[in-house]
Amino acid sequence: MVKRLSAAIVLAFCVNAPLLAASAASNPVVVVTPPQPVWNALSKDQQSVLAPLAPEWGSMENYRRKKWLGIAERYKTMTPTEQQRLQEKMRDWAKLTPQQRLAAREKFREFRQMAPDEKETVKQKWQEYQQLPEEEKQRLREQPGSKDTSSAAGATPATTPKSDPR
């Protein structure tokens, strides 16, 4: 009796396995982030930390709000220098257009997939670019064939590992 039941279960699984696999392939699992608080529901500390993002908070996706809330939570453990850098990066991020943000995210994805030696080269070129006078940076940005935020060094703010404040 037990053998028959076991055989029936195995048979049912074998017969249905292709159907289950096809169903899983056509119906991928989507992880949904639960609703996150509206701006007015944030604490005063959270609002203070996330102030550069206030104008767009209402239109931000839940997973992005959740990420930013996590950053706001870690803010109090950061050094003053790290806090200042985060605030600057948030202000810079808030100034970008949606297209520029998309491009920055793509550059960051590309950077993360680079080999370690390639990453070091990009970091070095970015540091060299950072040392240039502002007039030289502007001249390089305006060169024909250059991208909106590209530099002669071949790095953009989005290609530096810490500049993706998504």
Secondary structure, 3 states (H helix, E strand, C coil): CHHHHHHHHHHHHHHHHHHHHHHHHHCCCCCCCCCCCCHHHCCHHHHHHCHHHHHHHHHCCHHHHHHHHHHHHHHCCCCHHHHHHHHHHHHHHHHCCHHHHHHHHHHHHHHHHCCHHHHHHHHHHHHHHHHCCHHHHHHHHHCCCCCCCCCCCCCCHHHCCCCCCC
